[in-house]
Amino acid sequence: MMIKSRLSLLAATAATALLLAACGSKSEKEVASGTYTDPETGETADYKVTSSGDGEDGNVSIKTADGEMNFGGGGANAKLPAGFTPYPGAKMTGGMSATNKDGESGMASFEAKGQAADVIAHFRKQAEAAGMKVTSEIKAGDTMMLSAEKGEGGKQGVQVTATQEGGTVTGAITYGTGG
């Protein structure tokens, strides 16, 4: 589940700081733009950072010629891979997604009333229906984890974490659709 280097740590670090500054904005606005140099390759590229929304629904978007990264709070930022739906009654609480020529990757967080085992079973069924093979299932204390992949090399797959907190389950779905 890789995000091309131009959209990785440097951009995410800058955007995290900008997300805090974006609180209170009501519509999309440009926060920063310019040119940067990739420290590994020496190549330069243009970027543009925009923010929208406010509070928990705030969003930051970074666009380059290679792709786009979006992240923030609220259900609008909690994208799931094709063929997957939230656990019934779940509240999607935030996430991030990145797209480039090699595919898409992302993470969506959620909370739901219910049992962690039921949440994991819900996503296992969807992964198998998408042609993925479950590669691991782990239970550690109140947390359950599931990994499923399609094809070789782990570039297409999902990982689901579900933690039981009383009658509520909190968790996240991480995915990659790269080829």
Secondary structure, DSSP 8 states (H G I E B T S, - for coil): ----GGGSHHHHHHHHHHHHHHTT--S-EEEEEEEEE-TTT--EEEEEEEEE--GGG-EEEEEETTEEEEEEESGGG----TT----TT-EEEEEEEEEETTEEEEEEEEEEES-HHHHHHHHHHHHHHTT-EEEEEEEETTEEEEEEE-SSTTSEEEEEEEEEETTEEEEEEEEEE--
